[in-house]
Amino acid sequence: MDLAGKKVAVIGLGRSGAAAARFLHRRGARLVLIDRDPSAVRNEEIPPGELQLGPEDTDWMTGIDLAVTSPGVPRQNILLTRAVQIGVPVWSELELAARFFPQPIIAITGTNGKSTVTTMIGEIFKMAGEPVFVGGNLGTPLIEAADKPYAIAIIEVSSFQLEWIETFHPHVGIHLNLSEDHLDRYRDLEDYGRAKAALFSNQISDDWAILNRDDPHVFALAPGLRSQVITFGHSAPGQAPFLAIEKNEIVFDLAVRRGRVRLDGMALTGRHNAKNAMAAAAAALAMGLDVDVIERGLASFNGLPHRIEKVRERGGVIFIDDSKGTNVGAVIEALAAVPGPVILIAGGVDKGGDYSSLVAPLREKVKRLILFGAARDKMRGALEGAAEIAIVTTLAEAVALAAVSAQAGDTVMLSPACASFDQFRDYAERGNVFKELVRAL
């Protein structure tokens, strides 16, 4: 698409919206910049354009050639609804970027583990000596890679980004898992799952879909896909192409290629990380990389901040930052990965999910549950009786109470099962504050 002279509305001026606006400006588009927060346009990185701030109206939309929306803008937003009504194409930043990035894309989605697997694959391709872009929902928007000489892009993709795609076409698409999340935005799990499954909607027979066969929601997608399907899971299905775990190795059978990937050099441990490694290895194998490159790439990856990250040990008590655990599935995964007994700190902004699946893991491993933030009363109602529960207001109070409650051999873990926006800018700020509080004990 020739953008020169086109009138393009950029709806939402967060990180991806601002990056899209800069790209469009460089391409000669005439910009209309929209955000409900007037402070957003004070960002010096936002290019010049017509501004529409504060209360939303649609009078200005006549003559718009294209709308580019940020992932934080809900599908039901009045501006997006009006754009569809009057026939204006609506693209996500992901769609815009992919149209100007002709190189292969590996895209990773799922409820949990996206950032870890994206970064793992990035490390593998760096070991192969490829000029690789790693980003997307993970951090740097894909639009920053457009027109640049990367050999490949490895991107984390959220359901929000997939809501407004038309041609986005990953050569390798990975779906890790599906569990309740973002039900403040989606009607139910099925609606959320459809948004995730859009990752594969434009793939063709030369492409690859990598699916977690241990997740019934994900594995059920396989028969309807046009692409070549590789599955991964803990036990071998007996039907290629697949990856499975045997002891401390990944066994793979892609029909035309068979072998093993050793995991003894990998720093990360736990059942969930073995699964992450399988997904990463599957992508690398689909792209033809050698086993030794995959092994070295996996060994070089030391984990991500705020995801089951050890902060310190104090008096025989281990403190773990899992601030990125923003849904129930992530908390269950984290509890399985750390030693018990656990004092669990949770809470924040409720995302509309059901907390009842936490009951069994709490009973099994958690000696005390400390709840803080806006969702604390709802969580207490759902989890009463699963563990001893204490209610506080702030994270600082939660850490102080956990510290005096813990004994040698305990694990104190922040794994909130909630968004952070009641008290923090994002999960990273929440995790950094937790670390500061723990180190100050």
C-alpha positions as CSV (number, residue, x, y, z in Angstrom):
1,M,0.0,0.0,0.0
2,D,1.3,3.4,-0.9
3,L,0.8,5.5,2.2
4,A,1.9,8.9,0.7
5,G,-0.9,11.4,1.0
6,K,-3.3,8.9,2.7
7,K,-5.3,10.2,5.7
8,V,-4.6,7.7,8.4
9,A,-6.1,7.7,11.9
10,V,-4.0,6.2,14.7
11,I,-6.3,5.3,17.5
12,G,-4.4,5.0,20.8
13,L,-0.9,6.5,21.3
14,G,0.8,4.0,23.5
15,R,4.0,2.2,22.6
16,S,2.7,0.5,19.4
17,G,0.4,3.4,18.4
18,A,3.3,5.9,18.6
19,A,5.6,3.6,16.7
20,A,3.0,3.1,14.0
21,A,2.5,6.9,13.8
22,R,6.2,7.5,13.3
23,F,6.3,4.9,10.5
24,L,3.3,6.3,8.8
25,H,4.7,9.9,9.0
26,R,7.9,8.7,7.4
27,R,5.9,7.2,4.6
28,G,4.1,10.5,3.9
29,A,0.7,9.8,5.4
30,R,-1.4,12.6,6.8
31,L,-2.1,11.7,10.4
32,V,-5.0,12.0,12.7
33,L,-3.8,11.1,16.2
34,I,-6.4,10.0,18.7
35,D,-6.1,9.3,22.4
36,R,-8.5,9.7,25.4
37,D,-5.6,11.0,27.5
38,P,-4.3,14.4,26.4
39,S,-1.0,13.8,28.1
40,A,-0.3,11.1,25.5
41,V,0.6,13.6,22.8
42,R,3.2,15.3,25.0
43,N,5.4,12.4,24.1
44,E,8.2,13.9,22.0
45,E,8.3,10.7,19.9
46,I,4.9,11.2,18.5
47,P,5.0,12.9,15.0
48,P,2.9,15.9,14.0
49,G,-0.7,15.4,13.0
50,E,-4.3,16.5,13.6
51,L,-5.2,15.8,17.2
52,Q,-8.5,14.3,18.5
53,L,-8.3,14.2,22.3
54,G,-10.5,13.5,25.2
55,P,-14.2,12.6,24.6
56,E,-14.8,10.4,21.6
57,D,-16.8,11.6,18.6
58,T,-16.8,10.5,15.0
59,D,-17.5,13.7,13.1
60,W,-13.9,14.0,12.0
61,M,-13.8,10.5,10.4
62,T,-15.1,11.6,6.9
63,G,-12.2,11.2,4.4
64,I,-10.2,8.7,6.5
65,D,-8.4,6.2,4.3
66,L,-7.2,3.8,7.0
67,A,-7.5,3.4,10.8
68,V,-4.6,1.8,12.8
69,T,-5.7,0.8,16.2
70,S,-3.6,0.0,19.3
71,P,-4.2,-3.3,21.2
72,G,-5.5,-1.5,24.3
73,V,-8.5,-0.2,22.3
74,P,-11.5,-2.6,22.7
75,R,-13.2,-4.0,19.6
76,Q,-16.5,-2.3,20.7
77,N,-14.9,1.2,20.8
78,I,-17.1,3.7,19.1
79,L,-14.4,4.9,16.7
80,L,-13.7,1.3,15.5
81,T,-17.4,0.6,15.1
82,R,-17.9,3.8,13.1
83,A,-14.9,3.0,10.9
84,V,-16.3,-0.4,10.0
85,Q,-19.7,1.2,9.3
86,I,-18.4,3.7,6.8
87,G,-16.0,1.2,5.1
88,V,-12.7,2.4,6.5
89,P,-10.2,-0.5,6.8
90,V,-9.1,-1.1,10.4
91,W,-5.7,-2.6,11.0
92,S,-3.7,-3.4,14.0
93,E,-0.1,-2.2,14.2
94,L,0.8,-5.9,13.6
95,E,-1.1,-5.9,10.3
96,L,0.5,-2.7,9.2
97,A,3.9,-3.9,10.1
98,A,3.6,-7.3,8.4
99,R,2.7,-5.6,5.1
100,F,6.1,-3.9,5.1
101,F,8.1,-6.8,6.4
102,P,8.6,-9.4,3.6
103,Q,11.0,-11.7,5.6
104,P,9.7,-14.8,7.4
105,I,7.9,-14.2,10.7
106,I,7.7,-16.6,13.6
107,A,4.7,-15.6,15.8
108,I,4.0,-17.0,19.2
109,T,0.6,-16.7,21.0
110,G,-1.0,-18.4,24.0
111,T,-2.3,-17.4,27.4
112,N,1.0,-18.1,29.2
113,G,4.7,-18.5,28.2
114,K,4.6,-16.3,25.1
115,S,7.5,-14.0,26.2
116,T,9.7,-16.9,27.4
117,V,9.2,-18.9,24.1
118,T,9.7,-15.8,22.0
119,T,13.0,-15.0,23.7
120,M,14.1,-18.6,23.6
121,I,13.6,-18.7,19.8
122,G,15.4,-15.4,19.5
123,E,18.5,-16.8,21.4
124,I,18.5,-19.9,19.1
125,F,18.5,-17.8,15.9
126,K,21.2,-15.5,17.3
127,M,23.3,-18.6,17.8
128,A,22.7,-19.3,14.1
129,G,24.2,-16.0,13.3
130,E,21.0,-14.6,11.8
131,P,20.2,-10.8,12.0
132,V,17.0,-11.4,14.0
133,F,14.3,-9.1,15.3
134,V,12.7,-10.1,18.6
135,G,9.8,-8.2,19.9
136,G,6.1,-7.7,19.2
137,N,3.9,-7.7,22.3
138,L,7.0,-8.6,24.2
139,G,8.4,-5.1,23.9
140,T,9.5,-3.5,20.7
141,P,6.6,-3.3,18.2
142,L,7.1,-5.2,14.9
143,I,6.6,-1.9,13.0
144,E,10.1,-0.9,14.2
145,A,11.5,-3.7,12.1
146,A,9.7,-2.7,8.9
147,D,12.1,-1.8,6.0
148,K,15.1,-2.9,8.1
149,P,17.5,-5.7,7.0
150,Y,16.5,-8.5,9.4
151,A,16.5,-12.1,8.1
152,I,13.6,-13.0,10.3
153,A,11.2,-11.7,12.9
154,I,10.3,-13.6,16.1
155,I,7.3,-11.9,17.7
156,E,5.0,-12.4,20.6
157,V,1.5,-11.8,19.5
158,S,-1.5,-11.1,21.8
159,S,-5.2,-11.8,21.1
160,F,-5.7,-8.0,21.1
161,Q,-3.3,-7.6,18.2
162,L,-5.0,-10.4,16.2
163,E,-8.4,-8.8,16.4
164,W,-7.7,-6.5,13.4
165,I,-5.7,-8.5,10.9
166,E,-6.5,-9.1,7.2
167,T,-3.3,-10.6,5.6
168,F,-0.9,-11.1,8.6
169,H,0.8,-14.4,7.7
170,P,3.4,-16.0,10.0
171,H,5.5,-18.6,8.3
172,V,5.6,-20.4,11.7
173,G,2.7,-19.9,14.1
174,I,2.9,-21.2,17.7
175,H,0.0,-21.6,20.0
176,L,1.1,-22.6,23.5
177,N,-2.0,-22.9,25.6
178,L,-5.4,-21.4,26.3
179,S,-6.9,-20.7,29.7
180,E,-9.2,-18.0,31.1
181,D,-7.8,-14.5,30.8
182,H,-9.0,-11.1,29.6
183,L,-12.6,-12.0,30.3
184,D,-13.1,-8.3,31.1
185,R,-12.7,-7.9,27.3
186,Y,-14.0,-11.2,25.8
187,R,-17.4,-12.8,26.3
188,D,-16.1,-16.2,27.4
189,L,-13.2,-18.6,26.8
190,E,-14.5,-19.5,23.4
191,D,-14.5,-15.9,22.3
192,Y,-11.0,-15.4,23.6
193,G,-9.9,-18.6,21.9
194,R,-11.2,-17.5,18.5
195,A,-9.1,-14.3,18.8
196,K,-6.0,-16.4,19.5
197,A,-6.8,-18.9,16.7
198,A,-6.7,-16.0,14.1
199,L,-2.9,-16.5,14.2
200,F,-3.4,-19.3,11.7
201,S,-6.2,-17.8,9.6
202,N,-4.0,-16.7,6.6
203,Q,-1.5,-19.6,6.7
204,I,-1.1,-21.8,3.6
205,S,0.3,-25.3,3.0
206,D,3.9,-24.1,3.0
207,D,3.5,-22.7,6.5
208,W,3.8,-24.4,9.9
209,A,1.4,-24.4,12.9
210,I,3.0,-25.6,16.1
211,L,0.4,-26.7,18.7
212,N,0.4,-27.9,22.3
213,R,-1.3,-31.3,22.1
214,D,-1.6,-31.5,25.9
215,D,-4.0,-28.5,25.8
216,P,-7.4,-29.7,24.4
217,H,-8.4,-26.2,23.3
218,V,-5.3,-25.8,21.3
219,F,-5.0,-29.3,19.9
220,A,-8.6,-29.1,18.6
221,L,-7.5,-26.5,16.1
222,A,-5.3,-29.0,14.2
223,P,-7.9,-30.5,11.8
224,G,-9.1,-27.1,10.5
225,L,-5.7,-25.7,9.6
226,R,-4.3,-25.4,6.1
227,S,-0.7,-25.3,7.3
228,Q,1.5,-28.2,8.2
229,V,1.0,-29.1,11.9
230,I,3.7,-30.0,14.4
231,T,2.5,-30.9,17.9
232,F,4.5,-30.9,21.1
233,G,3.7,-32.5,24.5
234,H,5.2,-34.5,27.3
235,S,4.4,-37.9,25.9
236,A,4.9,-39.1,22.3
237,P,1.7,-39.5,20.3
238,G,3.1,-42.1,17.9
239,Q,2.2,-40.0,14.9
240,A,4.6,-37.6,13.2
241,P,5.3,-34.8,13.1
242,F,5.7,-34.3,16.9
243,L,8.1,-33.4,19.8
244,A,8.0,-35.1,23.2
245,I,10.1,-35.4,26.3
246,E,12.2,-38.4,27.3
247,K,14.1,-37.9,30.5
248,N,16.2,-34.8,29.9
249,E,15.9,-34.7,26.1
250,I,13.4,-33.6,23.5
251,V,12.7,-36.3,21.0
252,F,11.4,-35.2,17.6
253,D,10.0,-36.9,14.6
254,L,9.1,-34.6,11.7
255,A,8.7,-37.5,9.3
256,V,11.5,-36.2,7.1
257,R,13.8,-35.5,10.1
258,R,14.3,-37.3,13.4
259,G,16.6,-36.8,16.4
260,R,17.1,-35.5,19.9
261,V,17.7,-32.2,21.5
262,R,19.6,-32.4,24.8
263,L,18.3,-30.1,27.6
264,D,21.1,-30.8,30.2
265,G,22.7,-27.4,29.3
266,M,19.5,-25.4,29.9
267,A,19.5,-23.2,32.9
268,L,15.8,-23.2,33.4
269,T,14.1,-26.1,35.1
270,G,10.6,-27.3,35.6
271,R,7.9,-29.1,33.6
272,H,6.6,-25.8,32.1
273,N,10.1,-24.8,30.8
274,A,10.6,-28.2,29.2
275,K,7.4,-27.5,27.3
276,N,8.6,-24.0,26.4
277,A,11.8,-25.5,25.1
278,M,9.8,-28.0,22.9
279,A,7.9,-25.1,21.3
280,A,11.1,-23.2,20.7
281,A,12.8,-26.2,19.3
282,A,9.9,-27.0,17.0
283,A,10.1,-23.6,15.4
284,A,13.8,-23.8,14.9
285,L,13.5,-27.3,13.4
286,A,10.7,-26.2,11.1
287,M,13.1,-23.4,9.9
288,G,15.8,-26.0,9.2
289,L,18.3,-25.1,12.0
290,D,20.8,-27.7,13.3
291,V,20.3,-29.5,16.6
292,D,23.6,-28.2,18.0
293,V,22.5,-24.6,17.4
294,I,19.2,-25.3,19.1
295,E,21.0,-26.8,22.1
296,R,23.4,-23.8,22.4
297,G,20.5,-21.3,22.1
298,L,18.5,-23.0,24.8
299,A,21.5,-23.2,27.1
300,S,22.2,-19.4,26.7
301,F,18.7,-18.4,27.9
302,N,18.5,-17.6,31.6
303,G,14.9,-16.7,31.9
304,L,12.9,-13.4,32.0
305,P,12.4,-10.9,34.7
306,H,9.2,-11.2,36.8
307,R,8.5,-14.8,35.6
308,I,9.2,-17.2,38.5
309,E,12.4,-15.1,39.2
310,K,14.4,-15.7,42.4
311,V,14.9,-12.4,44.1
312,R,16.9,-13.5,47.2
313,E,17.1,-16.0,50.0
314,R,16.8,-14.6,53.5
315,G,17.0,-16.8,56.7
316,G,16.2,-19.9,54.7
317,V,13.2,-18.3,53.0
318,I,13.2,-18.0,49.2
319,F,11.5,-14.9,47.7
320,I,10.1,-15.3,44.1
321,D,8.9,-12.6,41.8
322,D,6.2,-13.9,39.4
323,S,4.5,-10.5,38.8
324,K,4.0,-11.6,35.2
325,G,1.6,-14.3,36.5
326,T,-1.5,-12.2,35.7
327,N,-4.0,-15.0,35.3
328,V,-5.0,-18.2,37.2
329,G,-3.2,-20.5,34.8
330,A,0.1,-18.7,35.2
331,V,-0.2,-19.0,39.0
332,I,-1.0,-22.7,38.9
333,E,2.1,-23.1,36.7
334,A,4.3,-21.1,39.1
335,L,3.1,-23.0,42.1
336,A,4.1,-26.2,40.4
337,A,7.5,-24.9,39.7
338,V,8.6,-23.7,43.2
339,P,9.3,-25.6,46.4
340,G,6.7,-25.5,49.2
341,P,5.4,-24.6,51.6
342,V,4.4,-21.3,49.9
343,I,3.2,-18.0,51.2
344,L,1.5,-16.6,48.1
345,I,0.9,-12.9,47.6
346,A,-1.9,-12.3,45.0
347,G,-4.3,-9.6,44.0
348,G,-4.7,-6.5,41.8
349,V,-7.3,-5.8,39.2
350,D,-9.7,-8.6,38.4
351,K,-9.8,-9.6,34.8
352,G,-13.2,-11.4,34.9
353,G,-11.8,-15.0,35.3
354,D,-12.8,-17.8,37.6
355,Y,-10.5,-18.3,40.6
356,S,-11.9,-21.7,41.6
357,S,-9.2,-23.7,39.7
358,L,-6.7,-22.3,42.2
359,V,-8.4,-24.2,45.1
360,A,-6.6,-27.5,44.7
361,P,-3.1,-26.1,44.2
362,L,-3.6,-23.8,47.2
363,R,-4.6,-26.7,49.4
364,E,-1.6,-28.8,48.2
365,K,1.2,-26.3,48.6
366,V,0.1,-22.9,50.1
367,K,0.3,-22.4,53.8
368,R,-0.9,-18.7,53.7
369,L,-2.5,-16.6,51.0
370,I,-2.0,-12.8,51.3
371,L,-4.4,-10.8,49.2
372,F,-4.1,-7.2,48.3
373,G,-5.4,-4.7,45.8
374,A,-8.8,-4.1,44.2
375,A,-9.7,-7.8,43.7
376,R,-8.9,-9.0,47.2
377,D,-12.4,-9.4,48.4
378,K,-13.6,-11.3,45.3
379,M,-10.6,-13.6,45.5
380,R,-11.2,-14.2,49.2
381,G,-14.8,-15.2,48.5
382,A,-13.7,-17.7,45.8
383,L,-10.8,-19.2,47.7
384,E,-12.0,-19.3,51.3
385,G,-11.0,-22.6,52.9
386,A,-8.3,-23.4,50.4
387,A,-5.6,-21.8,52.6
388,E,-5.3,-19.5,55.5
389,I,-6.1,-16.0,54.1
390,A,-4.9,-12.6,55.2
391,I,-6.2,-9.4,53.7
392,V,-4.1,-6.2,53.3
393,T,-4.3,-3.1,51.1
394,T,-0.9,-2.7,49.5
395,L,1.9,-4.8,48.2
396,A,4.2,-3.2,50.8
397,E,1.9,-4.5,53.6
398,A,1.8,-7.9,51.9
399,V,5.5,-8.3,51.7
400,A,5.9,-7.2,55.4
401,L,3.3,-9.7,56.5
402,A,4.8,-12.5,54.4
403,A,8.3,-11.8,55.9
404,V,7.2,-12.2,59.5
405,S,5.0,-15.2,58.6
406,A,7.7,-17.2,56.8
407,Q,9.9,-19.8,58.3
408,A,13.1,-21.4,57.0
409,G,12.2,-23.7,54.1
410,D,9.2,-21.6,53.0
411,T,8.9,-19.8,49.6
412,V,7.3,-16.4,49.5
413,M,6.0,-15.7,46.0
414,L,4.3,-12.8,44.3
415,S,2.1,-14.4,41.7
416,P,-1.0,-12.1,41.5
417,A,-3.5,-13.8,39.1
418,C,-4.6,-10.2,38.3
419,A,-3.6,-7.1,36.3
420,S,-1.6,-4.4,38.1
421,F,-3.4,-1.3,37.1
422,D,-5.0,-0.4,40.4
423,Q,-1.7,0.4,42.0
424,F,1.0,0.1,39.3
425,R,1.7,1.2,35.8
426,D,2.2,-2.5,34.6
427,Y,3.3,-5.9,35.8
428,A,7.0,-4.9,35.5
429,E,6.7,-1.9,37.9
430,R,4.8,-4.2,40.3
431,G,7.6,-6.7,40.1
432,N,10.3,-4.1,40.6
433,V,8.6,-2.7,43.6
434,F,8.3,-6.2,45.0
435,K,12.0,-6.7,44.5
436,E,12.8,-3.5,46.2
437,L,10.6,-4.3,49.2
438,V,12.2,-7.8,49.5
439,R,15.8,-6.5,49.2
440,A,15.0,-3.9,51.9
441,L,14.0,-6.5,54.5
